[in-house]
């Protein structure tokens, strides 16, 4: 197309095209022929850079040529603009000669020669998700107090514009221009998640337009949110499950946690038969198993007056998980007395005798009883925890549990103690599982998994990365969620396996998925203790208790948990579990490169080969024609047959045999603890008809002709608002043509993000009347109740809430007369 025929006018302000109402774009964007519009002549915000420099993690599509096309006169499949969706414009990279990265390197059949290697393809995928992670984390900052959801009618259940598509399963319809947002079964989608999904959609559409040309190839771009369990996935297809939670899929847990060793120790004494405690313990054990992946190992100890039964350390593959669940259900039965020392000693013995290469370890200990535990026993636990780098988590269940012993064991070893009341929902306690594991890592790299899609059985190779709340002022990392890209968007795994360089790619992603890195790097022991206490406080509603000075002064080097590794706060479940968690360093974003440097490095499609991971000892990738492992790139262990033992009988362990198995993690649903939300009260008082007039120009605040979501203006025409006092000195304003004065995005107006857009909204902003900044007693100003210091102002004809602390240059503009 050589003109947008006015389709982009809705996105123009004073004749200038804007993305998201903030970022200026060329008016001929997409209509001046084939061109790399996102970087030519300069990189565009927010995805690729700014007017002078390119983001160091700019996605590859920033350099690709495209144009808007007439869909009725195009032999390729065009895509609906994700940046300007209301325009209805369709664009195409293929029209401008674009190919997927794989085909541009190796040809359609994958046999062509290239200066690039197949494992360089992993770098392409990692660059896509790294740039998306950066954009999501930046958007999350802007949405810190958002209360109005972003509209998204695509959930896969109705799939209005979906059409039957080959390769997606029998009877499955797909809409390749939509990203679906699926809510959790019991938790509504938060306003913030809905708006983050909208940001993802813009990005997903760009990646799909660049790489995804064979739509019969099942592949997805997707992300899950920790706050509410919502799933954002491209493309939308006819899929409407009622029991799906992304937080318990292997792709999510692999990215959000790290390879770990877990020993689960459960009290099965006679008192556990009270108040269905034994049932709660069984449910909790099964829930723990459902959070583990192929990269984790787990063992069980059931105890009363001695060792009732032991399940040896085993890789948590799908087949092994099924076996362990059956064993747990059959053997978690109440009977006998209580002995704490024997099961704890056995747990440490299992760790010491294992050949596990897990990154870190932890023990979770559940009891409802009282048992003798002396000074020598505390010393034994502390010494073994320090020697083996083990974190201690203890749980006292019910009113009769010995909280003193359990709490001291955890606090002496930089662990977590929970007092769980009878009848508590242990699934709810577990809902913050990933945030504990993520609290010390802030890992910004990619984790790769090879798995079969749960719905179609298609083999998928995905790169995933966690996203973190960068606004958190403490040392603790807060997980936003996980985003992933199937490499199948570029090329299916059948063609990858047939390529002569498959082994190189396989080795690369295998090493990445098994890598370990440090946690709490650079933190002093005092800082670690403060963060750990913060974690305990944050989880008080789940029964966590702070330790105060307990255990804080007994260890000069950080204490019984083996130093810094002991600070990773593990699964919040009342059991004894040994966890091994890999942790990672947070990589700060570097300085932006110049456009010329980036383009030179990018070449036709790719920059430098990826940084190679540290070599893995005894790494034996499969041959290209061999039946490759489908358990996310590692050789798994067959479930051993457990030995049931009675004290003093010696516990026997069977040696598991290597076996390739197929992961199929069944979702486990939990009730997440929602983050605090700012709730807008409904107007109660009778409205008063008013007009806003600015204090010195005699203009009026107007919404005439503005649609919901549009910007409010300061004009000479008079416009009436219905003013309601919903609380003393707190007001809402409804326009005479519908809609309320509401709040939009945070924007940078002068030198820092210093203003919030005022928009016409279905949700009213709460405004507090404050004295006029110019001292005029006949005028007043209005401040956002949930954003103190931001007063209603105007500049260049637009209404905004300016931060008076950094914008003192316009005091008169912030004063209004109501008439």
HELIX and SHEET records of a PDB file:
HELIX    1   1 UNK A    9  UNK A   11  5                                   3    
HELIX    2   2 UNK A   60  UNK A   63  5                                   4    
HELIX    3   3 UNK A   71  UNK A   73  5                                   3    
HELIX    4   4 UNK A   85  UNK A   87  5                                   3    
HELIX    5   5 UNK A   94  UNK A   96  5                                   3    
HELIX    6   6 UNK A  101  UNK A  106  1                                   6    
HELIX    7   7 UNK A  120  UNK A  142  1                                  23    
HELIX    8   8 UNK A  191  UNK A  211  1                                  21    
HELIX    9   9 UNK A  246  UNK A  248  5                                   3    
HELIX   10  10 UNK A  250  UNK A  256  1                                   7    
HELIX   11  11 UNK A  270  UNK A  276  5                                   7    
HELIX   12  12 UNK A  277  UNK A  291  1                                  15    
HELIX   13  13 UNK A  318  UNK A  331  1                                  14    
HELIX   14  14 UNK A  340  UNK A  353  1                                  14    
HELIX   15  15 UNK A  375  UNK A  388  1                                  14    
HELIX   16  16 UNK A  403  UNK A  412  1                                  10    
HELIX   17  17 UNK A  426  UNK A  430  1                                   5    
HELIX   18  18 UNK A  433  UNK A  438  1                                   6    
HELIX   19  19 UNK A  487  UNK A  489  5                                   3    
HELIX   20  20 UNK A  493  UNK A  498  1                                   6    
HELIX   21  21 UNK A  502  UNK A  514  1                                  13    
HELIX   22  22 UNK A  525  UNK A  538  1                                  14    
HELIX   23  23 UNK A  540  UNK A  542  5                                   3    
HELIX   24  24 UNK A  563  UNK A  567  5                                   5    
HELIX   25  25 UNK A  595  UNK A  602  1                                   8    
HELIX   26  26 UNK A  808  UNK A  810  5                                   3    
HELIX   27  27 UNK A  812  UNK A  814  5                                   3    
SHEET    1   A 3 UNK A  12  UNK A  13  0                                        
SHEET    2   A 3 UNK A  16  UNK A  19 -1                                        
SHEET    3   A 3 UNK A  23  UNK A  25 -1                                        
SHEET    1   B 2 UNK A  53  UNK A  54  0                                        
SHEET    2   B 2 UNK A 593  UNK A 594 -1                                        
SHEET    1   C 3 UNK A  67  UNK A  69  0                                        
SHEET    2   C 3 UNK A  90  UNK A  92 -1                                        
SHEET    3   C 3 UNK A  79  UNK A  80 -1                                        
SHEET    1   D 7 UNK A 163  UNK A 164  0                                        
SHEET    2   D 7 UNK A 173  UNK A 182 -1                                        
SHEET    3   D 7 UNK A 231  UNK A 237 -1                                        
SHEET    4   D 7 UNK A 221  UNK A 225 -1                                        
SHEET    5   D 7 UNK A 479  UNK A 486 -1                                        
SHEET    6   D 7 UNK A 459  UNK A 468 -1                                        
SHEET    7   D 7 UNK A 447  UNK A 452 -1                                        
SHEET    1   E 8 UNK A 544  UNK A 545  0                                        
SHEET    2   E 8 UNK A 416  UNK A 420 -1                                        
SHEET    3   E 8 UNK A 390  UNK A 397  1                                        
SHEET    4   E 8 UNK A 360  UNK A 367  1                                        
SHEET    5   E 8 UNK A 260  UNK A 267  1                                        
SHEET    6   E 8 UNK A 297  UNK A 303  1                                        
SHEET    7   E 8 UNK A 307  UNK A 315 -1                                        
SHEET    8   E 8 UNK A 643  UNK A 644 -1                                        
SHEET    1   F 2 UNK A 636  UNK A 637  0                                        
SHEET    2   F 2 UNK A 658  UNK A 659 -1                                        
SHEET    1   G 6 UNK A 780  UNK A 784  0                                        
SHEET    2   G 6 UNK A 767  UNK A 771 -1                                        
SHEET    3   G 6 UNK A 730  UNK A 735 -1                                        
SHEET    4   G 6 UNK A 720  UNK A 727 -1                                        
SHEET    5   G 6 UNK A 688  UNK A 694 -1                                        
SHEET    6   G 6 UNK A 816  UNK A 818 -1                                        
SHEET    1   H 2 UNK A 700  UNK A 702  0                                        
SHEET    2   H 2 UNK A 713  UNK A 715 -1                                        
SHEET    1   I 4 UNK A 740  UNK A 748  0                                        
SHEET    2   I 4 UNK A 753  UNK A 761 -1                                        
SHEET    3   I 4 UNK A 798  UNK A 803 -1                                        
SHEET    4   I 4 UNK A 790  UNK A 795 -1                                        
END                                                                             
